Amino acid sequence: MLLGTAGCTPSATTISWTPATRLIPVETVQGIVAENSDLNPQNSASNVLAWAVNGQTGRLVIFNFNSPGVCGAGGCLYAGYLFRKNVPPHRRVFATYLNENLPPNKPLLQVVSDPSETSDLPCLQVQQPSQNGIRQLFYCFNGRQYQLANSSLIELPNKMK
């Protein structure tokens, strides 16, 4: 399933990060930290931030590990997990390194709605800095994982870069 930018409309949903342990059990956060990094799960779980959105299939929880231990030249690791009701275990459906150095009022992540509503989880719009402006990336859930559906470049005036 590939959607173009015409198939996705940004919703008013902007991401508000909260401590992950407020959304899911601390043991689950520790397991996700261990699965995605070499950080000490017991010490790092309280620093992990998360954001959740409900979909037809379950709940998508995106984790911001909020630690230099999972950052590199390409940015910091963000991982999304699908939590299905009464269907353990949770599974990773999104993982990428994102650069948070964006101009003011340019959100890193946004939920975008799919007008066809055939997808089990909402599409995501990711904005990333590029040499000539902002790169907008649209990721949509294909039933197994999020995949890049579209990418476009928004040129910014020199003073905003």
Helices and strands as residue ranges (DSSP letters): G 5-7, E 9-14, E 18-19, G 20-22, H 26-36, H 41-44, G 45-47, E 49-54, E 59-64, G 68-70, E 71-72, E 75-84, E 87-98, E 109-113, E 123-130, E 133-141, E 146-155, G 158-160
